[in-house]
Amino acid sequence: MTRTRAALNHLWPTLFLLAILAGLILLAWYRYPFWQFGQSGKFSLLLILTAGFIGPALTWFVYKKGKRGLLLDLWVITLVQLAAIAWGSFSLYQNRPYFMVYTVDRFEVLSKRDVDLDWITEPKFLEKPFSGPVLLFADMPADPAEFQNLLREVMFEGKPDLQFRPEFWKMYAERKQQVLEKSRPLDDLRNARPDSVIAIDKLVKQHGGDILQLRFVPALVQDGQFAVILNSSDGEDIDNLMIDPWIN
């Protein structure tokens, strides 16, 4: 077997593995519109891609028919490559969007690492769909004393803000009417973003063609932002749009 043939024999299984990972990342872990990656995510992706192609390159470099210890060299290359890909994949998995919490006037997308899981007492908060995060609502304390206590903890004691505190969470389905009341008509966003009219009209067409039946709420995710599209009749989250959602 030639050196090139050996490298190609290493490359094809590697490409198959990378294709499976790409499917998981883009369709489950970071599906649209959660494609933005933080610095750690970008490093993990770079590590996966580098390991994926360095492995076959090293095979080409060390391969020589009849070479003593060749099998050991190839095993070491393969194990190091798989370890790097596994580490990068696990890092992406750990940091994937897990919770999408509505607070005050927006959604914030959080990973498990953003939240102290020991404070989660409701198992349903961890019942993440295969694709997309768990939808939650951060309930602002109604009692003035509790509200003041929350402000003191956040401002002076360095404790996490409302959206990071599971003790204030409710399932979105239980509070979606409150979110709907604070949402804005999608037509307002269309008028404020003339450069995105085509994308908005396409989304409207996909959901019945009546823009008056759709509303939106801003959302923040890592280094990006998008608009969460709601059905105006029941507040159901029906779609997302990659657009600057902050308008006057």
N, C-alpha and C positions, 0 to 999 in steps of 0.2 A: 504494500500500500504506500502511495506517495505521501509526502508531507501535506500537500494541498488536499488530498482526499481525506486524510486524518482530521484536518481542520474543519472540513465541510461536514464530516460525520459528527463532530462536536457542535457545529453551528446549528444544524437543523433541530435537534432536540431543545437547544437553548432558545431558538426563535419560537418554538411551540410553547415552551414554558412562559416566555415573555408575553405571548399573545393571550394566554390564560390570565396572567396577572393584569394585563391591560383591560381585559373584559371585567374583571372584578373591580378594578380601580375606577373605571369610567362608568360602569353600569350599576354598581352596588355601593362601594365605599365612598366615592366622590362623584356621584352622578350629577348631571346638570341640575341646578346652577352652582354646585359646590366644587367646581374645578379649581378654584384658587388654592394654592398651596403656600403655607408659611415657609420660612427658611428651612426648618427641619424637614418639611415635606419635600422641598426642592432638593435638599441634600440626599434624602432617601431615594428619590427618583433617579438622581445622577448616579448614585451607588449601584442601583439595580441595572441601569443601562450600561454603565462602565463594566461591571462584573459580567454582564451578559455577553459583551463582545471581546473583552480581554481574555476570557477563557479560551475560545477558539483560536485567538491570536497566539496565546502561549502554547497551545497544542501544536500549532504550526511551527513555532520557534524551537520547541524541545524535541519534536518528533524526528526520529531517525531509525529506519528499519534495522532491527538487530541490535539496537543500542542497549547496553546493560542498564537495568533499573528503569527502563522506559515505562513499564506498567505502573511502577510506584509514582513516577513523575506525573503521569496522566491522572492517577487517582488523587494526588495532592491538588493538582490544578482544579479538578472537578469539585472536590470537597470545599476548597476555599471559595470557588465561584458560587456554589450553592449556599454556603454560609453567608456570603455577602448579600446575595439576593434574598435569602430568608430574613436577614436582619433588616434590610431596607423595607421589605414587604410588611414585616411585623410592626415597624415604626409607623408606616402609613396606616395600617389597620388600627393601631392604638390611637392615632390622632384623627381618625375619620370623624366627620360630623355625626354626633350621636344625639344631641338635644337641640331643638329649636324652640327657644323660650321667648314668649311675648312679654315685654315689660314696658310700661308707660305708653309708648307710641311706636314701638318697633319690635321686630324679632331679632334675636341674637342666636347665632349658631355656635354651639359649644361642643367640644370633645369630652370624653370621659375624664381626661386629665385636667380639665378646667373646673371640675366639680369634686368636692369631697364626698365620695360615694358612701362613706360611713353614715352620712346624714340622711340618706335615702331610706325611708321606712315603707314607702309604697312600691311593691314589686312592679306595678304597671308602668312606673316611670322608666324602668329598664327594658320594657318590652319593645325593643327597637324593630321596625320593619326591616325586611331584607335590603330594601333600597330606600334611602332617605332617613332623616332623623325622627325622633319622637317629638311630637308637637305638644308643647306645654304652655302654661300661663303662669306668670309670677304675680301672685295676688298681693297687692299693696295692703299693709295692715290698715284696717278701718278704724281701730281704736287709736285715739290721739297719743296715748301713752306708749303703745307698742310702736307707733310710727316714729315718735321721738327717740325711742330706744334703738330702732333700726338706724336712724340717722347718726346717732352717737357712735354706734358700733362701726359704721362705715367710715365716718369722717375722722373719728378720733382714736379708734381702737384698731384700725387697719383690717377690719373683717371684710369678707367679700360682699359685693353689692347684691341687690335683690335677686337678679336673674341667676346668680351662682348658688343660691341658697335653697336646697330642696324642701326645707320646712315651709317655704312660701309657695311651693308649686301646686298647681292643679292641672288636670288634663285639659288640653285646649278645647276639646269637645264640650266641656262643662262651662267654658267661659267665652265661647266664640261669639256670642251676641254682643258682649262688651267690646271685643276686638272690632267687630263689624261697625259698631257705633263710632269708633275712633278712626276707622279707615276712611279713605277718600275715593271719589269716583275715578275710575281709570281714565275717563275722558279728560280729567284735569292733568294727568300725567302726559297724555297724548298731546295736549295743547302746549305743555311746557317743554316737550322734547320733540321738536319738529324733525330732528335727524333720526328719530326712532319710530316715526309714524308707520313705516312699512312693517316693522317687527310687531308693533302693537296691533295693527290691523290684521295681521296674519294670526296672531293669538286670538283676537276677538272672533275671527271666522271659525277657528277651531272649536270655539265654545258657544256656538249658536248664532253669532253675527250681531248681537245686540250689545253694544258697549255699555249701555245703561244698566245692564245686569251684572257688571263686573266692577269690583273695587280693588284697591291695592293698599298694602302696608309695606313700609321700608323694612329691609332686613340687612344685617351685617354678618359677614362671614370672613374670618381671618383677615386678609388684606383687601377684601373686596366688599361689594354691596350688590343687592338686587331687589326687585319688587316681588312680593308675594301677592298673587292674584286670588281674590276671594269672590265667591258667588254672593251677590247682593241679597239673595233671598234667605240664605241660612248661614252665611259666614264660613262656608266650607272652603278649605284651601284646595284650589283646583289646578293651579299652575304657578310657574315662576318666570320672571323675565329679567334677563341680564341688562339692566339699565340703571342709571343714576336715579334713585327714587326720591331724592330730597328736593322738594319744591316749596315755594312760599305759599 
